[in-house]
Amino acid sequence: MSRWFAGAVAVTVAASVTLAMSQGTKDTKQDTKATPLFTAQQVAEGKTLYAAKCAACHGETLQGGAAGPLAGSAFAARWTSGWADSKLTVEDLDFIIRTTMPKGSPGTMSAAEYTAVLTYILQQNGYEAGGSIPLRAGSARMRQTRLRFGMAKESAAAPPPLRVPGDPAAVPKGGGPTQEELNRAADSTRNWLYHTHDYSGARYAALDQINQQNAGQLRPVCVFQVGDEGNFQTGPIVYQGTMYITTNQSTVALDATTCRPKWRYKWVPRAHEVWRNNRGVAIKDGYLIRGTSDGYLLALNADTGALVWAVKAADAEQGETFTMAPLLFEDMVLIGPAGSENAVSGWVGAFRLQDGSPVWKFQTVPGATLAGSESWGNPKGIKIGGGAVWTPFSLDAEKGELFVAVTNPAPDLPANLRPGDNRYSNSVVVLDVHTGKLLWYRQMVPNDSHDWDLTQVSPLFQAKIEGRDTPLLTTVGKDGILRTLDRESHEVLYSTPVTTIKNADVPVSSEATEACPGALGGVEWNGPALDRELDVLYVNAVDWCMTFTGAETVRHIPGRMYMGGIVKFGDESQGWLTAIDASTGAVKWKYQSKRPMVSAVTATKGNVVFTGELTGDFLALDAQSGKVLYRFNTGGGIGGGVVTYEEAGKQYVAVMSGRPSQFWVNEIAGAPTVFLFALP
């Protein structure tokens, strides 16, 4: 879910290695010079291994890079709050590193090599090597040595505040868009008002200034280098000539025709940051709303960027984090936390737009916390959970139906340890938007053993089925299958694979098995687009097989990755953009990319489809044939939004370029950058 593909593995390890160590059950500050746990030779070996296996992501000096830092006071400070009484052991830390690293190839070093890397990291955080007795994996010393944070209990950081005061003068006095504008967003050509364009999630703009005949004449208009480091998956919002984008901590307003910045607001984290991703904002009545990786909801003044309010709405210490763009309806902010791989108990919530106060909350995996639940067997009495959310909601505003894509169960992979269908994981869940009451659900991948989240619940649309206008819903997930459901009968009308499918019905076990899609396969955080006139769906997909190996037992460490096994990345990957008849599910054409395709897709009335590749290429394709009409290399992998809008009679296309996350780039990373395109 929000996802370990977005750098969670690196953060998990980084989160742990700042801890100081004390023997037995002592509560006092550890003297790092007393009774060294490891030898100088281990540290030397660990330094060499770190340079070869870890430095590319975490930096040569452990100060961070593509992944978080592994040393330094600022990093250590992030991991003091709430852990003064931690019962974690050195063996817990060794387990986390050994089962999640290196990126894409966990478990590929020996136990001694993993422990050597651990000793080097500890040494770089102030612990001295010495003596002749090395630290051994699985030893009593490793099991019995408690982890501490290098400070006495009385100096531990204060708990994160429940509310951060904003500026009373920042409360919007008018402004838009209004609820009526949001309800009619599907018809808007000037604006792009929701993450997926409109409540239905169609990602379609009725603009034809750029069309099949002239798309080859597109040219860059302007470029904005965002300046922040880290992942860039934002899906921009455009309203009345202003574009709003996000990075992990920053929110930026740009002129939507010149790329010139209007204002920038930077959030200072108050709690531990989980999975540093953010996919965008929502806008209504002059309020701009976003979530943060440390579990806060923020309201900004859309005109000035000033903070109106901030509330702690998710528990980052337990692994909850906000990565998705919210949905605003009436006086409510609708959102839920990512974190299934951290064994959170997922939920979807509504909060008041004016002050962030809670309205309702729906638990997405209630059976995981109820003893004797028929859908959540638990023969070994382990921690179970999951069901987080990290991708856009859809809304039928007229009927008041909120559509939610619920993701995988936890622990990830060993389905035999949680027998049953694991309700409502990997399901379309439909809620009453005003009360949070469950209206209906349909599960797509029961008892998941491959991390095959359901990721999309869009678009909502109507088509003639057997001569009758029928309300439909398209849903896609990491299992690589596009399904369209009848919203009245809840039946699946058709299922169309959009990537390679192999060993999909073989459960993960202790015997290594290759399966396709892999844990990063199928459709990720950007969903389908619908050409309303051609009646065609367009969806990007990842084609990346992986080898799954389940564990016989699992170990739950609060707030950390809860993987019941390991996943090794395949050597080859590719991507697909598939065009599908929206009424029948028949494939009309496919475009193949040499890298996975994770960027947004946008369809237009001009019979042009816009998207991007991890090669850095922005593409305009013929909607009817798939022929590439225009290609421009932006210099950075594209995994964020691609949107189109009109301002002062001119159609623009905005492309978010730059490293989506460490899992999706090799040599073509790039930095967060906004490109605008238009006709000469």
C-alpha positions in Angstrom: 0.0 0.0 0.0 1.5 3.3 0.7 3.9 1.7 0.1 7.1 -0.1 0.7 7.7 0.6 -3.1 7.9 4.2 -2.2 11.0 3.9 0.0 9.5 2.3 3.1 12.1 -0.4 3.3 14.9 2.2 3.4 13.1 4.2 6.1 12.4 1.0 8.1 16.1 0.3 8.4 17.0 3.9 8.9 14.4 4.2 11.6 16.1 1.5 13.6 19.8 2.1 13.4 19.8 5.3 15.4 18.9 3.5 18.5 21.5 3.2 21.3 21.9 -0.1 23.2 21.8 -1.1 26.8 22.2 -4.5 28.4 19.4 -6.4 30.1 16.6 -4.2 31.4 18.5 -1.2 32.6 16.6 2.1 32.2 19.6 4.4 32.4 21.5 6.0 29.6 23.8 3.5 27.9 27.5 4.1 28.2 28.6 3.4 24.6 32.2 2.8 25.7 31.4 0.0 28.1 31.6 -3.7 27.1 31.5 -3.3 23.3 29.1 -5.6 21.5 31.2 -6.0 18.4 34.8 -6.0 17.2 36.8 -3.6 15.1 37.1 -6.3 12.4 33.3 -6.6 12.1 33.0 -2.8 11.7 35.7 -2.9 8.9 33.8 -5.6 7.1 30.5 -3.8 7.6 32.0 -0.6 6.1 33.1 -2.4 3.0 29.7 -4.1 2.6 27.8 -0.8 3.3 29.8 0.9 0.5 28.8 -1.9 -1.9 25.2 -2.5 -0.9 23.8 0.5 0.9 25.7 3.7 0.1 23.9 4.2 -3.3 20.7 4.9 -1.4 21.7 6.0 2.1 24.8 8.0 1.1 28.5 7.3 1.4 28.6 9.0 4.8 25.2 7.7 6.0 23.7 11.1 5.8 21.0 10.1 3.3 20.3 10.3 -0.4 17.6 8.4 -2.3 16.8 6.9 1.1 16.9 8.3 4.6 20.0 9.0 6.6 21.4 6.4 8.9 23.4 8.7 11.2 23.2 12.2 12.6 21.5 14.1 15.4 18.6 15.3 13.3 17.8 11.7 12.2 18.2 10.4 15.8 15.8 13.1 17.1 13.0 11.8 14.9 13.2 8.5 16.7 13.0 9.5 20.3 9.3 10.2 20.8 7.3 7.4 22.2 10.2 4.9 22.4 11.8 5.6 25.8 10.4 2.3 27.1 11.1 0.3 24.0 11.6 -3.5 24.4 13.1 -3.9 21.0 16.3 -5.9 20.9 19.4 -6.0 18.7 18.0 -9.1 17.2 14.8 -7.3 16.2 17.0 -4.7 14.4 19.0 -7.4 12.8 15.8 -9.1 11.7 14.4 -5.9 10.1 17.6 -5.3 8.1 18.1 -8.9 7.1 14.5 -9.3 5.8 14.1 -6.0 3.9 17.5 -5.1 2.5 19.3 -4.5 0.1 16.6 -2.9 -2.0 15.0 -5.6 -4.2 17.2 -8.4 -3.0 16.5 -9.0 0.7 18.1 -12.1 2.3 20.9 -12.2 -0.3 23.7 -11.6 2.2 24.8 -14.0 4.9 23.7 -13.5 8.5 27.3 -12.5 9.4 27.4 -9.9 6.6 24.1 -8.4 7.7 25.4 -8.2 11.3 28.6 -6.6 10.1 26.7 -3.8 8.4 24.7 -3.3 11.6 27.8 -2.9 13.6 29.2 -0.4 11.2 26.0 1.7 11.4 26.0 1.5 15.2 29.7 2.5 15.2 28.9 5.5 13.0 26.3 6.6 15.6 28.7 6.7 18.5 29.3 3.1 19.6 32.8 1.9 20.0 34.2 -1.4 18.7 36.5 -3.4 20.9 37.4 -6.7 22.4 37.7 -10.0 20.5 34.2 -11.4 20.7 32.1 -10.5 17.6 28.4 -10.0 17.6 26.7 -13.1 16.2 23.3 -13.4 14.6 20.9 -15.4 16.7 23.2 -15.2 19.8 22.0 -14.7 23.3 23.7 -11.3 23.4 21.7 -10.3 20.3 18.5 -11.5 21.8 18.9 -10.1 25.2 20.4 -6.7 24.4 17.8 -4.0 24.5 17.7 -1.1 22.1 17.7 2.4 23.4 17.8 5.9 21.8 21.0 7.1 23.3 19.3 9.4 25.8 17.9 9.2 29.3 14.2 8.8 29.7 13.8 12.2 31.1 15.3 13.8 28.1 13.0 12.0 25.6 11.1 14.3 23.2 7.6 15.4 24.1 4.7 13.6 22.4 3.5 15.2 19.1 0.9 17.9 19.6 -2.7 17.0 18.8 -3.2 20.4 17.2 -0.9 22.9 15.7 -2.4 26.4 15.8 -2.7 28.3 12.6 -3.0 32.0 11.8 -6.6 33.2 12.7 -6.3 35.8 9.9 -5.6 32.9 7.4 -9.2 31.5 7.6 -10.5 31.9 4.0 -13.1 34.6 3.5 -14.8 33.4 0.4 -13.1 31.7 -2.5 -13.6 28.5 -4.4 -14.2 26.2 -5.9 -17.7 25.9 -4.5 -19.5 22.6 -4.0 -21.4 23.2 -7.2 -18.2 23.7 -9.1 -16.9 20.4 -7.7 -20.1 18.6 -8.6 -19.8 19.9 -12.2 -16.0 19.3 -12.4 -16.4 16.6 -15.1 -17.6 19.3 -17.5 -14.8 21.7 -16.7 -12.3 22.5 -19.3 -10.6 25.4 -17.6 -9.8 23.6 -14.3 -8.5 20.3 -12.9 -10.3 20.3 -9.6 -9.7 16.9 -8.1 -6.7 14.4 -8.1 -8.4 12.4 -10.9 -10.0 15.5 -12.4 -13.5 15.1 -10.9 -15.4 12.9 -8.4 -16.0 10.2 -11.0 -12.3 9.8 -11.5 -12.5 9.8 -15.3 -9.2 11.7 -15.9 -10.9 13.1 -19.0 -10.9 16.7 -20.3 -13.3 17.9 -23.1 -10.5 19.9 -24.7 -9.5 19.5 -28.4 -7.2 22.5 -29.1 -4.5 19.8 -29.0 -5.6 17.0 -31.2 -4.5 14.1 -33.5 -3.5 16.5 -36.3 -1.3 18.9 -34.3 -0.1 17.2 -31.2 3.3 16.7 -32.9 3.8 20.4 -32.7 3.7 20.6 -28.9 6.5 22.5 -27.3 7.7 23.2 -23.7 6.3 26.5 -22.4 8.1 26.7 -19.0 9.9 24.6 -16.4 9.8 24.9 -12.6 12.5 23.1 -10.6 10.7 22.4 -7.3 14.0 22.4 -5.3 13.0 19.7 -2.8 14.7 16.3 -2.6 12.9 13.0 -2.3 10.0 11.3 -4.1 7.8 13.2 -6.5 4.4 11.6 -7.1 2.2 14.6 -6.8 -1.0 15.0 -8.9 -1.5 18.7 -9.5 -4.7 20.6 -8.9 -5.5 23.6 -11.2 -8.0 26.3 -10.3 -8.5 29.6 -12.0 -5.0 29.9 -13.3 -3.2 28.6 -10.2 -1.6 25.1 -10.0 -1.0 23.4 -6.6 1.6 20.7 -6.2 3.2 18.9 -3.2 6.4 17.2 -2.2 6.7 15.3 1.1 6.9 18.5 3.2 6.2 21.4 0.8 3.1 22.7 -0.8 3.6 25.1 -3.7 1.3 27.4 -5.7 2.4 28.2 -9.3 1.1 30.3 -12.1 -0.4 27.7 -14.4 0.8 29.4 -17.5 4.3 30.7 -16.6 5.4 28.2 -13.9 6.3 31.2 -11.6 5.8 30.4 -8.0 3.1 32.4 -6.0 3.8 30.9 -2.6 5.4 28.0 -0.8 4.5 26.5 2.6 6.8 23.9 4.3 5.5 21.7 7.0 7.9 21.0 9.9 7.3 17.4 11.0 6.1 17.0 14.6 6.3 13.2 14.7 8.1 10.3 13.0 7.8 10.4 9.2 6.5 7.2 7.7 7.1 6.5 4.0 8.0 10.0 2.6 5.4 10.3 -0.2 2.7 12.8 -1.0 0.4 12.7 -4.0 -1.4 16.0 -3.7 -4.0 18.3 -2.3 -7.7 18.9 -2.4 -9.3 22.4 -2.8 -12.7 23.8 -1.8 -14.1 27.2 -0.5 -10.6 28.7 -0.4 -9.2 25.8 1.7 -6.3 23.7 0.5 -6.1 20.4 2.3 -3.3 17.8 2.4 -1.9 15.0 4.6 1.6 14.6 5.9 3.9 11.6 6.3 3.9 12.1 10.1 0.1 11.7 10.3 -1.2 15.3 10.3 -3.9 16.9 8.2 -3.2 20.5 7.1 -5.5 23.2 6.0 -3.9 26.1 4.1 -5.3 29.3 2.7 -5.4 28.6 -1.1 -4.6 32.3 -1.9 -1.7 32.9 0.5 -0.4 29.5 1.7 -0.8 30.4 5.3 -1.6 27.6 7.8 -5.3 27.7 8.9 -5.1 24.5 11.1 -3.2 21.3 11.5 -4.5 18.2 13.5 -2.8 14.9 14.3 -5.2 12.5 12.6 -3.1 9.3 12.3 -0.7 7.5 14.5 2.8 7.6 12.9 4.4 5.6 15.8 2.2 2.6 14.9 3.0 3.0 11.2 0.1 5.1 9.9 0.9 7.8 7.3 -1.0 10.0 4.9 0.2 9.7 1.3 -3.1 10.1 -0.7 -4.7 13.3 -1.9 -7.9 13.9 0.1 -11.4 14.3 -1.3 -13.5 17.3 -0.1 -17.3 17.1 -0.1 -19.7 19.5 1.6 -18.0 20.3 4.9 -15.9 17.2 5.1 -12.3 16.1 4.4 -12.3 12.4 3.4 -9.0 10.5 3.8 -7.4 7.4 5.2 -3.9 6.3 6.2 -1.4 4.1 4.4 0.6 1.5 6.3 -0.7 -2.0 5.7 2.8 -3.4 5.7 3.2 -1.9 9.2 0.2 -4.0 10.4 -2.0 -0.9 11.1 -5.7 -1.5 11.5 -6.9 0.5 8.4 -9.6 3.0 8.4 -11.3 5.7 6.3 -12.3 8.9 8.1 -14.2 12.2 7.6 -13.0 15.4 9.3 -14.6 18.9 9.4 -13.2 21.2 6.7 -13.3 24.2 9.0 -11.3 22.8 11.9 -10.2 19.2 11.2 -12.5 17.7 14.0 -13.5 14.1 13.4 -17.0 13.3 11.9 -16.9 9.5 11.4 -14.5 6.6 10.9 -15.0 3.3 9.2 -12.7 0.4 10.1 -11.6 -1.4 6.9 -10.4 -4.6 8.6 -12.6 -4.9 11.7 -12.4 -8.7 11.7 -8.6 -8.5 12.2 -9.1 -7.2 15.7 -12.1 -9.3 16.7 -11.4 -12.8 18.2 -13.2 -15.6 16.4 -13.9 -13.6 13.2 -14.8 -16.1 10.5 -13.0 -14.2 7.8 -9.8 -13.7 9.9 -8.6 -17.0 11.2 -5.6 -16.7 13.5 -4.3 -20.2 14.4 -1.0 -19.0 15.9 -2.4 -15.9 17.7 -0.2 -13.4 15.8 -0.7 -9.7 15.2 -3.0 -9.3 12.1 -4.2 -6.1 10.4 -3.7 -4.1 7.2 -6.4 -2.8 5.0 -4.9 0.7 4.7 -5.7 3.1 1.8 -3.3 5.2 -0.3 -5.0 6.0 -3.6 -7.9 8.3 -4.7 -11.5 7.8 -3.6 -14.4 8.2 -6.1 -17.8 9.7 -5.2 -21.3 9.6 -6.6 -22.3 12.9 -5.1 -26.0 12.6 -6.2 -26.4 9.3 -4.3 -23.9 10.1 -1.6 -21.8 7.0 -2.3 -18.1 7.0 -1.5 -15.9 4.4 -3.3 -12.8 3.2 -1.5 -10.0 0.9 -2.7 -8.9 -1.1 0.4 -5.5 -2.7 0.3 -3.6 -5.8 1.5 -3.9 -7.7 4.8 -1.0 -8.1 7.2 1.3 -9.8 7.8 2.2 -9.5 4.2 2.7 -12.8 2.2 1.9 -15.7 4.6 -1.8 -16.2 3.9 -1.8 -19.5 5.8 -1.3 -17.6 9.1 -4.5 -15.6 8.6 -6.9 -18.1 6.9 -10.2 -16.8 5.6 -11.1 -14.2 3.1 -9.6 -11.4 5.3 -12.6 -9.0 4.8 -12.5 -6.1 3.6 -8.9 -6.3 2.4 -8.3 -5.9 -1.4 -11.9 -4.8 -1.8 -14.1 -2.2 -3.3 -15.8 -0.7 -0.2 -18.8 1.6 -0.8 -19.8 3.9 2.1 -22.5 6.4 2.9 -20.4 9.6 2.5 -22.4 11.4 5.3 -22.2 8.7 7.9 -19.5 6.2 7.0 -22.0 3.3 7.0 -21.1 0.4 4.8 -23.4 0.2 1.8 -21.8 -2.8 0.0 -18.4 -4.3 -0.9 -16.9 -6.6 -3.4 -13.6 -8.4 -2.7 -11.1 -8.8 -5.6 -8.2 -10.8 -4.0 -9.3 -12.8 -0.9 -6.6 -14.1 1.4 -3.9 -12.3 -0.5 -0.4 -13.8 -0.4 1.4 -11.5 -2.9 0.8 -7.9 -1.7 -1.8 -7.5 -4.5 -3.5 -4.3 -3.2 -6.7 -3.1 -4.9 -5.5 0.4 -5.9 -8.2 2.1 -7.9 -12.0 2.7 -7.8 -12.4 4.8 -10.9 -13.8 5.8 -13.2 -17.5 5.8 -12.4 -19.4 5.9 -15.6 -22.5 4.7 -17.5 -22.6 2.4 -20.6 -25.2 0.5 -22.5 -25.2 -3.1 -21.3 -27.7 -5.3 -23.1 -29.5 -2.2 -24.3 -29.8 -0.6 -20.9 -28.0 2.4 -19.5 -26.1 0.9 -16.6 -24.0 2.6 -13.9 -20.5 1.0 -13.8 -17.3 1.1 -11.8 -13.8 0.2 -13.1 -11.4 -1.1 -10.5 -7.7 -2.1 -10.9 -5.0 -3.3 -8.6 -1.6 -4.8 -8.3 -2.8 -8.2 -9.4 -2.8 -6.7 -12.9 -6.5 -7.2 -13.8 -8.9 -4.5 -14.8 -12.4 -5.3 -13.8 -15.6 -3.4 -14.5 -18.6 -3.9 -12.1 -22.3 -3.2 -12.3 -22.9 -0.7 -9.5 -26.4 -1.9 -9.0 -26.0 -5.7 -9.0 -22.3 -5.5 -7.8 -21.4 -8.2 -10.4 -18.2 -8.2 -12.4 -19.1 -7.6 -16.0 -15.6 -8.4 -17.4 -12.0 -8.9 -16.3 -9.1 -7.9 -18.6 -5.5 -8.6 -17.7 -3.2 -5.6 -18.4 0.1 -7.2 -17.6 1.7 -10.7 -17.4 -0.1 -13.2 -15.2 1.8 -16.2 -13.9 1.3 -18.5 -10.9 -1.4 -16.2 -9.6 -3.2 -19.0 -7.9 -0.1 -20.5 -6.2 0.0 -19.3 -2.6 3.3 -18.0 -1.2 5.0 -20.7 0.9 8.5 -21.5 2.3 9.4 -22.8 -1.2 10.5 -19.9 -3.5 8.0 -19.3 -6.3 8.1 -16.8 -9.2 4.8 -15.1 -9.7 3.6 -12.3 -12.0 2.7 -9.6 -11.3 5.3 -9.2 -8.5 4.8 -7.2 -5.4 5.3 -4.0 -7.4 3.3 -5.2 -10.4 0.0 -4.4 -12.0 -1.5 -1.0 -11.5 0.0 1.3 -8.9 -1.0 4.7 -7.6 -2.3 6.2 -10.8 -5.4 4.7 -12.3 -7.4 4.5 -15.6 -8.6 7.3 -17.8 -11.9 7.1 -19.7 -12.5 8.7 -23.1 -16.2 9.5 -22.8 -16.7 9.9 -26.6 -14.7 6.9 -27.7 -15.9 4.7 -24.8 -12.4 3.5 -24.2 -10.4 3.0 -21.0 -6.6 3.7 -20.9 -4.5 2.2 -18.1 -0.8 2.1 -17.4 0.7 -1.1 -15.8 3.9 -2.6 -14.4 5.1 -5.9 -15.8 7.7 -7.1 -13.3 7.8 -10.7 -12.1 9.3 -11.5 -8.7 10.2 -14.5 -6.5 8.2 -14.9 -3.3 9.4 -16.9 -0.3 7.1 -17.1 2.8 8.4 -17.4 6.4 7.3 -20.2 8.8 6.9 -17.6 11.5 6.5 -13.9 11.7 7.8 -11.2 14.0 5.8 -8.0 14.7 7.8 -4.9 15.7 5.4 -2.0 16.3 5.6 0.7 13.6 8.0 -1.4 11.4 7.5 -3.5 8.3 5.6 -6.7 9.0 6.7 -8.9 6.2 6.2 -12.7 6.6 8.8 -13.6 4.1 11.0 -12.0 1.4 10.4 -10.8 -2.2 13.3 -10.7 -4.7 12.9 -8.5 -7.7 13.2 -10.1 -11.2 16.0 -9.0 -13.4 13.7 -7.7 -16.2 10.8 -5.3 -16.2 8.7 -3.4 -18.7 5.5 -1.5 -18.9 2.2 -1.3 -20.8 -0.4 1.3 -21.7 -3.5 -0.6 -22.6 -6.6 0.7 -24.4 -9.8 -1.3 -23.5 -13.3 -1.1 -24.8 -15.2 0.2 -21.7 -18.4 -1.7 -22.5 -16.9 -5.1 -23.3 -13.4 -5.3 -21.9 -11.9 -6.1 -25.3 -8.3 -4.9 -25.8 -8.1 -2.3 -28.6 -4.4 -1.6 -28.6 -1.3 -1.8 -26.4 1.8 0.5 -26.1 4.9 -1.2 -24.7 7.5 0.7 -22.7 10.9 -0.6 -21.7 10.3 0.4 -18.1 7.3 0.0 -15.8 4.6 2.6 -16.4 3.4 4.3 -13.2 2.5 7.8 -14.3 -0.9 9.2 -14.7 -2.9 8.9 -17.9 -5.2 11.6 -19.3 -7.6 11.4 -22.2 -9.0 14.3 -24.1 -11.7 15.2 -26.6 -9.0 15.9 -29.2 -8.5 12.1 -29.4 -5.1 12.4 -27.7 -3.9 10.5 -24.6 -1.2 12.0 -22.5 1.1 10.0 -20.2 4.8 9.6 -19.2 7.5 6.9 -18.8 10.2 6.2 -16.3 12.6 6.8 -19.2 11.8 10.5 -18.7 9.7 10.7 -21.8 6.4 12.6 -21.9 4.1 11.1 -24.6 1.1 12.2 -26.6 -0.6 9.2 -28.3 -3.4 8.8 -30.8 -6.3 7.7 -28.7 -7.7 5.4 -31.5 -4.5 3.6 -32.6 -1.9 4.1 -29.9 0.5 5.7 -32.3 3.0 8.1 -30.6 2.3 11.6 -31.9 4.8 13.5 -29.7 7.7 12.5 -27.4 9.8 14.8 -25.2 12.5 13.7 -22.7 12.2 15.6 -19.4 15.4 14.2 -17.9 13.6 12.5 -15.0 11.4 9.5 -14.5 7.7 10.3 -14.7 5.5 8.8 -12.0 3.3 11.7 -11.0 0.4 13.6 -12.5 -0.1 14.5 -16.1 -3.0 16.9 -16.4 -4.5 19.3 -19.0 -6.5 22.5 -18.7 -7.3 25.7 -20.4 -6.4 29.3 -19.5 -7.0 32.4 -21.5 -8.1 30.3 -24.5 -5.0 28.2 -24.5 -4.7 24.4 -23.7 -1.8 23.4 -21.5 -0.5 20.0 -20.4 1.4 19.8 -17.1 3.8 16.9 -16.5 5.4 16.1 -13.1 8.9 14.8 -13.7 11.5 13.5 -11.3 12.2 10.4 -9.2 8.9 8.8 -8.2 10.8 6.6 -5.6 14.0 4.6 -5.4 12.2 1.5 -6.7 11.3 3.0 -10.0 14.5 4.6 -11.2 17.9 3.4 -12.2 20.2 5.9 -14.0 17.3 8.2 -15.0 16.1 9.7 -11.7 15.9 13.4 -12.1 14.8 16.0 -9.6 11.2 17.1 -8.9 10.3 19.4 -11.8 7.2 20.7 -13.4 7.0 21.0 -17.2 4.3 22.8 -19.1 3.5 22.1 -22.8 1.3 23.8 -25.3 1.1 24.4 -29.0 3.3 27.2 -30.5 
